[in-house]
Amino acid sequence: MVHGPSIQAATIHGDVFIGAHATPRSHSVPRQLPQAPRHFTNRTDNLAALDRLRDSAASSMAVVTGPAGVGKTSLALRWLQERREDWPDGQLYVDLRGHLSGVPVSPSTILPQFLRALGVPVGEIPTDLAEQTALYRTVIADQRIAVLCDNALSAAQVRPLRPASETSVCLVTSRWHLSSLLLDGAALVPLGPLDTDSAVELLGQIAGQERIAADRVAARSMVTASGCFPLSVAVGGALLLTRPEWTLASVATQLSARHAADLDGEVSMSASLDQSYAALPEAAARLYRRLSLHPGAVFGKHVAEAVAATPPAVDNTENCLAALVDANLLTAPDPERFRFHDVIHQHARDRAESDETGEQRQESVERIIDAYLTWANAADRILYPQRRRPAAGYAHALCAEAEFADAATALAWFDLERENLLAVQRLAAETGLDGATWQLADAMWALFIYLRYRDDWISVHELGVKGAALCGHRLAESRMYTGLGIALREAGRLQDSLRAFTAALVLRRQIGDRRGEGLVLHNVGITHRRMGDWGTARSVLKSALSIREESSDVRGVARVHGTLGEVESLTGNHEAALAHLTRARAALTHAQDPYEALMERLLGEAHLRSGNLQAALTHLTAALEALRHTGEVFETGAIHEAFGELAEREDDTVSARSHYARAEAVYTRLSAERDAHRIAQRLRNLDSATNE
């Protein structure tokens, strides 16, 4: 049926496409560059070489190449920040981690992040790399954008990220020349150590110009012994700043003795770091090398406190951390978090290998893992106090209890530490700490229930299954399979989900865990409900309900009633649906239960389907209120999605669009691309209906 004017010109050959106007993209101007270095000197020729990129006849790409610690990123940031007005449409930044050759970042990981930063809705971002690249180039075709690809390992990493626009620029930093990019027309900007005068100037900026002027000969000797590498000079300057009683001559003499055997740049860097390391108090040096065993560059103070307890113990962790920051061996993004430069991190690892025994290194690794496990368990207990857990097992329990002020703080910690938690779980698996491997997965449960992060959810529980199996802990293995099944279901892999639940069910029955069997059957029922297999869903859910009633599992009974209510609502049995859902809500309300908001939402949606819009509004409002103590989580997006449907039923397109946009923002932030795509389609449908 065609409404409105139409024209057909003879026979139409080929396909016919009919579609609505795309949702207008928000105008987003990304400003992703890190802060430019505070101390910087000379590099006049290199900056001039980069200035040539602004000439329309020149290349729009440059590769800044040089050894570690020579200041490649500092140069790129200084140039881009000083000329940021040349790129009014934004600056994009990515660390491609080329210095960690085992884990280079794929452009298919970066392009969706760039596109979202440029205002492209998640639902419009393709999964194929070629299509992502084409869309990226289309979006910025007429824009003036600067892109910094830091620490590149290969040309293949960079090419898809390069803007096609002649008015945009792409800067690449790498320890390699990336010669194939030169064939693409990129300019090469090789970066070497500073000249002696510039290195002395940099040393004075950090340590104080008056002190340098008092003994300029020793200062020149010192920077020469450091190879004139900016990182090495900065570390030496920090050393002088924190040791006012030391003379430049004595430092220069010691550095020269260490450096005399070899003039190689990396040896110069190592000699400078060795000198700063040797000047540390013994306790700070001990902490420095133990912290290197942390798998990531950034860590919290709780990690330092954990490794400090490895015998011989470090007594004053706070002072030692301050000493490491003062010595430029760590930076402090905020008072509770610290960061290693990758060169310094490797130096610290080398010191741990040479100055710590194998037993000490192993204990420090165990203490790092136990620290994360302790804090994750504490966060999980606050966010999900009703959850039954096996007793925690630690190789080295922390002296102080991990505490969070409230649920929102606990969830924020989980989100902040998510990448570290994943890395620490991998470390536990690699070092054969199988018990810690599955316990970390178990402790991250509230993180995934509230924030989803489905890919991480799956990978964490896959490792957890292996760890529990290697331990021979069948209860833990069944818990890991159950968690894996839920993660797979949330990712839309329903058949894989059922296979995981089958494995969990076998284990529960083997160990006679009747209550756990009811939990698994409940999840099997939810999976069949997702499949639209209403008959099987009802049958399995009734079996789960019977077992949970038999086990006196009050919460479990309430949750099964909630799922049965949703099934009845979706199949039009409104009276039965409301009876089930009301019973579930009564058991979970005001119990600080993570599923309270879910039950209120399901009641709201059931009333919406039955036509009682006022009751729907009441329950959806209560659902949002139930999440007040945790902040914005995945369920927040689902509630706003339901609010959008309610507003559409009331012909309030303004409110509907507002709620859908809020839901899309939540799903996008939590990488729930399938859900964000669904909302984007709702917005397109809404715009299409409005335009009619």
N, C-alpha and C positions, 0 to 999 in steps of 0.2 A: 504494500500500500504506500503510495507516494502522496505526501501533503505539500501543497504549495506548487509553484511553477516548476515545470520540468521540460527538458529538451532532449530529444533523441535524434541524432543525425545519422540516418541510414543504419547500417549494421555496425555493431561495436565489436572489434576484435581485441582479444586479450581479457585480462581480469578487470573487474570493477571493484573499487574500494570505496566504502562509505564510512566516514568517521567523524567524530566531534573535534572541535578545536582543542589543541593541547593546552593543558593548564599552563598559564604564563609562569615563567620562571622568575623567582625572586632575584632582585639585583643584589648580588653579594660580592663584596670587595674583600678578598682574603688578604690578610696581613700576617703571614706565617713565619717571617724571618725571625730567628733568635736575635737577641741583643748583640750589637756590634761590640768588639773587644774594647775595654776601657783604655788599655795601654797599647799604643800602636805607633810605629815610627817608620819613616822613610817609605820604601816600596814605591817611590815616585814613578820609576820606569814601568813597573808592573801595573800600577793604576792607570798610567797613560795607555798601556796596551789594551786594558779593558775599556778605556774610554773610546777606543776605535770601534767598539761594538755599536756605539750610538750613531755611527756614520751609516746612512742608508745603503751605501755601496759596499759596506764591509759585511763580514759574517755576523750572524746573530747568535753564534755559539762560541764559547771559549772553554778550553780545558785547562784548568789551573793544576799543574802537576808538580810533584816534589815529594821528598821523603817525609816520614812521620815527624811531627813536631816543628815543621818548617813554617807553619802559619798559613796554610792554604785556605782554610775556612775563615780565618780572621781577615785575610785579604778580601775574599769574596763578600763577606758580610759588610766590611767597611765600605767597599765600593757601592754595593747595592743600597745600603742605608743612606749614604750621603747623596745618592742620586735617585731616591725613591719617588720624587715627583715626576721622573721620566716615565714611570709606569703607574699611572693613576688607576688602572683597573685591577691592580693587586700584585702581590708577590707570593709565590708558592715555594714551599720548602719541603725537602724530604732527605732524610739520612738513609742512604742506600746500604750502609753497613758493609762496605767493601773491605774494610779492614778485618772483618770477621768472615773470612772466605767460606766458612762452612755454612753460613746462614745469610746469603745475599737476599735482598728484598726484591721480589718480582714486581715488574711494572703493573701487572694485573691486580696487585694489592694496592698500589699507589693511585692508579688512575681513578678508581671509584672515590677515593678520598678527595682528590683534586676536583672531580666533577661535583661532588656534594658541596665543597667549599665555594665553587663557582655558581651555586644556586640550582643545580640540576636535581630534581626530585629523585629519590632512590629508585622509584618504580620505573624510571626512564633510563636507568643505567644498565647497559647490557653486561652479560657475563663473559662474552668472548673478547679476548684482548684486542683483536683487530677492530671490532666494532667499538670498543671503548676508546681506542686511539682515534678512530674517525670522528666519534662524537666530541671528544676533547678538542680536536683541532677545529671542528665546526663551531663549538661554543666560543672559542677565543679567537676566531678568525679575524675579527675586526677590533680586537682589544689590544691594549698595550700592557703586556704581562711580563714580569720577570720570574724566572724559575731557577732555583738553586738546587742542583742535584749533588748532595754532599757525599763524599766517600764512595764514589762509584767503583765497581769492580770490573765492569765490562761495558762495551758500547751497547750491547743488547738491552741492558738495564735502562739506558738513557734515551735511546731513539724514540720510543713511544711517548716519552715525557716532554720532548722538545716541541715548543710551539711552532706552528707553521707560519705564523704571521711575521712579516719583515720588521714590524714595529715592536716586536717582543724580543726578549733575550733569554738565553739559557746558559747559565754558568754551571760547569761541572768541576768538582774537585776530586782528585784521585791520586793515589800513590803510583799509578801506572800511566803511561802516555796515552793509552786508548787510541792507538794509531788509526784504527778504522774510522773513528769519528773525524779525523783530519781529512780523510778521503771524502767525508760528507761536507767538507768546507769549514769545519771548526778551526778556530785559531788556537794555537798552543801557547800557553803562558807558563813557561817553566819557572819554578820558584826555588831558589837556593837559599842558603843561610844569609843572614844580614851581613853587610860589611861591618868592619870593626867599629867604626864611629857610630853607626846606627845601633849596633848592639849595646854599646856603652850608653847611648842616649836612652834606650829602653830600660837598661839596668837602673839608670838614674831615676826614671819615672816611677819605678817600683820601690827602690831602696832609699831614694832621696838624693837629689842632685848635689847638695852640699857635701855629702859623704863621698860621692864619686869624685867631685872636684878636688877634694883633699888628697886623693891618691889616684890620679888618672892612669898612671903607669900600671898599677896593680889592677885597676878596673879593666884595662885593655887586656892584660894577661888573663884575667878571670874569664872574660867573654870569649877570648880565643881558645882557652882550654875547654870551654863549653861548646865549641864548634860554631858559635854565633847563631845557634838555633833559637828562635824566639821562645819556644817552650822551655828549653834548657836555661836560657837567660832569665825567664820569668821565675822559674823555680829557684835559681841562684839569688835573684833579687829578694824573693820572699824569705830565703834563708838569712840574708843579711838584715832584713827588716826585723826579723824575730830574734836576731843575735847581735844587738848593738855593741856588745863587748868584743866581737870578732873584728879583726882587721881584714881589709880586702886582700892584703898581701898573703896572709895565712891561708885564706880560702883559695886564692889563685894558685898558691904553691901546691896545695893538696890536689886540686883539680888537674894541674899540669902533670903531676906524678902519675895520676891514674890514666891520663890521656896519652902519655908519651909513647906508649907501645903501638898505637894505631890511630890514624887520623880519620878513620871512617866516621861518617855522620852518626850512625846508630850507636857506635862506641862512644862518641862525644855525648850523646843524649844519656846513654847509660851511665857514663862517668859523672855527669851532672846530677842525675837522680841518685846515684850511689852516694854522692857527697851529701845531698840533703837527707838521705836516709841515715847516713852515718851520724849526722848531727842531731838526729831525733833523740829524745829521751828513750831509754830502753823500752818503757811501757808503750809509748806511742809507736815505736818501730814494730813492736810485737803486734799491736793492733792493726797497723798498716798491712803487714803481710797476711794476717788472718782474714782481714776484710776482703782481700783479693780472691778468696775462695767463693765469695758470693757470685752467682752466675750472671747477674746483671750489673750494669754500670751504676745504677741508682739504687739506693737502699735507705731504709729508715734507721733511726737511732736504736730500735730494738735489736737489730742485727748486730750492731757494734757491742751492745750490752751482752748479747749471747756469746759471741766469740771471745769476749774479754774473760769469760769464765774458764776457758781452756787452760789447764795448768801449764806453766806458771801463770796465775791470773793477772789481769790488768786491773789495778785498783781504782783508778779515777778515769772512767771512760770519757766523761765530759771534757776533762782537761786534755786528754789525748786526742780527741776529735778536734778540739780547738787548735792543738799544735799541728795537726795534719792540714787543717785549712790554712793556718798561718804560713805553713811551708809550701803552699800551693800544690800539695799532693792530693788534696781533695777540694772540691768546691761545694758550697752549701746553697742549693736552690732555695731552701727555707730552713728555719732553725732545727727542724726535726729530720731533714733528709740531706743526703750527701751523694756526690757524684765523682766517679773516676774518669779522667781522660783515658782513652783506650791505651795510649802508650804507657801512661803511669800504671794503669791496671795490670798490664803485662809485666812491667817492672816489679810490681808488688807480688805477682804470681811467681816470678823468678826468685824473689827473695824468700817467699814461702817454701819453695822447693829446696833452697839451699840452707835456710836458717831454721826451719821447723822440721821436726821428725815426722815420719810417716804417720805415727800414732797421733801426733798433735794435729796434723792436717786432717786426718779422718775425724777426730773429735770435733774440730771446728766446723767441718761440713755437717756433721750430725747436729751440732748446736744451731747452725743456721736453719736447718730443716725443722728442728724442734721449735725454734722461735716462731717460724711461720705457722706451724701446726698449732701451737698454743694460741696465737692471736686469732687464727682463723676459727678455732673452736670457740673462743670467747665471743667473737662476732656472730657466729652461727647460733650460739645459745641465746643471745639477746634478740636476734631477729626471728628465731623459731624455737621458743622455749619448750614447746610441747613435743618436739621431735625426740623419739627414742634413739639413743646412740649406744654402740658398744663402748665400754670403758676405754679411754684414751691410753695409749702406751707411748712413753717417751724414752729415748735413750738418755736424755739429760733434761730433766724438768727445769723450767725457769725458776729462779729464786723468787721473783716478784710476779704477782698475778697480772695477767693482761686484762685491762678494764676499758670499757667504752661508756661514755656518758649516757647514750641513748641509742635507739635503733638507727636513727639517721646517721649518727657518727659511725656506727659499725658498718653500715652499708657503704658509706663514703670510703672507709678504709678498704673494704673489699674491692671497690671499683678502682681505687688508687693503686692497690697492690696486685691487681689481677695478673699482669704480665709476669711479675716476680713470682707469684704463686705457681703459675704454670711452669716457669723455668725451674723453680725449686722442686716441683714434683718430678720433672724430667731428670734433675740432678739425683733425686732419691732413687729413681728407677735405674739410672746409669751406674750408681754406686752400690747397687744390690740391697738398698734399704726398702725391701718390699712392703714391710708393715707400714712405714711412713708413706709409701706411694699410695696405697689405698686409703689410708686415713686422711691424707690431704684432699683426696677426691671427696670423701665423706664430709669433711669439714667445710668444703666450698658449696655445700648444698644450698644454703640460703642465698648466696651470691647468684646462683643460676635460677632459683625459683623467682627471685625478685627482678633480676636484670636479664636473664636468659642467655645472651651471648652463646648461641647454639653451637657454633663450631667448636668453641672452647669446651663447652659442656660435654660434647661427644668425645673429644680427644682426652680430656681429663678422666672420664669414666672408662674409656678403653684401656688407658694405662692402669687405672684402678682395678679393673678385672684381672689383668695380668699379675699385678702385685698381690692381690688376694689369693689368686690361684697358686702362685709360687710359695705363699705362706701356708697353704693348706687350710686357710680359714674359710670354711664353707659359708658361714653366716655373712662374713664380709663379702665374699664373692657373690652371693645372692643379692646383697644390697647394691653392689656395683652393677650387676646386670639389670637390676630394677632401675637404677639411676640412668644407665645407658639407654634402656628402653624408652624412658620418658624423654630423654634428650633427643633421641632419634625421632620420636613422635612429634616433638615440637619443631623439628626440622622438616617435617613432612615425609619422612621415610617410614611409612606406616608398616610395610611388610618387614623391614629390618627391625622395627620396634617390636613387633610380635615375636620375632625369633629371639630377641634378647629376653623378653618376658617369659618365653617358654623355658629358656635356660635357668632363669631365676626361679620359676615355679618348681622345676625339678629339684633344685637345691633346697628350697624351702621344705619340700615334702620329705627329702632325704633326712633332714635334721629335725623333722617334726615341728617346724615352726608354723603352727596353725594361724596365728595372728598375721605373720608375714605372708602366708599364702593368701589370706583375704586381701591384703594390700596389693599383691601382684595381680590377682583377679580383677580388682577394681580398676587397675590401670589397663588391663586387657579390655575391659568393658569401655573405658574412655576411648581407646584406640578404635574399637569397632564403631563407636558413636562418631568419631572423626571420619570414618569411612562411609558413614551413612547407612551402615548395616544395623538398622534399628532392632530387628528381632534378636540377632546375636548379642547386641549390646545389652538389651533388657535381660536376656537369659543369664549372661555372665555376671551382670551387676547384681542380680538377685542372689546368685550363688555367693558372691562376695559379701553381700549384706548379711546373709545367713551366717557365714563364718565370722564376720566381725561382731555380730550380735552374740554369737556363741562365745567369743573371746572377750566379751565385755569391753570392746574397743569403742568407747563413746564417740570420740572424734572420728574414727573410721566409719562408724555407722552414719554419722551426720554427713560426712563427705560423700558416701555412696548415695544417700538420699538426694544430695545436691545434684549428682550426675544423673540419677534417674529422673529428677525433676526437669533437667535440661532436655533429656531425651523425650519426655512426654510433651514438653512445650514445643519442641521442634516438630513433633508429629501431630500437633493440634489438640492434644488432650489437656486443655488448659486447667481444668479443675484438679486433675491428678497432679499436674506439674506444680501448681501453687501449694498443694498439700505437702509434697515432698520437700520443696524448697523452703517453705515456712518452717518445717521441722528442722531442716539443716541449719537455717539461720539462727534459730533459737539456741542451738547447742554451741554455736561458734561466736556469737556476738559478745563483745566486751571481754573476750578472753585473750586479747593480743595474739590472735591466731592469724597467720598469713592468709588463710582462706576465707576470712570474714568478708573482705572486700569482694572476693569472687562470688560468694553467696549473695551478697547484696546486688551485685551486677546481674547475676543470673535471674534473680527475682525481678529486677527492673526490666530485663529483656523479655521475661515471661509475661509480665503485665503489658508490655508493649505489643507483643504478639496477640494477646487477648483483647487489645483495644482499650485498656485502662491506662490512658496516658498520664493522668495525674499520679497514680500509684507508681508508674514507671519512673517518673521524675523523682518521687520521694526516695525510692530505693537506689537510684543511680547517684543521687546526692549523698546518701548515706555511705555508698561505696567509696566515693572520693574522701569522705570524712574519715573512713576507716584507715586510709593510707596516710593520714596527716602525719603520723609519727615516723614514717619512713622516707617521706619525700617522693619525688617522681620516679616511678618504677614502670616495668612493662605493663602491669595491670592498669596503670594510669592511662596508657594509650587505649587499652580495650574499653575502659569506661567512657573516655571521650568519643570513641567510635560509636558506642551505644547512644550517647547523648546526641551525636550527629544524626543517627537514624530517627531518634525521637523528634528532633527539630524538623527533619524532612517530613515526618508524618503531620506535623503541625504547620507545614508550608512556610517555615521560617528558614529561608535559604541562607540568610546572613549568619544565623547561629549555627546552622548545619556546617557551613563552610569553615567557620571559626573552630568548631570542635574537631572536624576532620583534619584541619591543618595542625591542631595541637597533637592529635593522635599520630599523624605522620611524623611530626618532629620527634616524638618520644621513640617511635619505632626506628627512625633513622639513627638517632643517637645510640641506640642499643644494637645496631647492625642487624635488625630484624627486617631484612630486605623484602621477604615475601609479604609481610604484613604492611610494610610501607607501600609496596606496589598495589596492594588491594585498596588502600586508602587513596592513593593517587588516582586509581580508576573511579572511585566514588566521586572524587572532586571533578574529574572530567565529565562524568555523567551529570553531575549537578550543574556544571557550566553549560553543558549541552541543553539540558532542560530549560535553564534560564534563558539561553539565547533563542530558543523556540518561541 
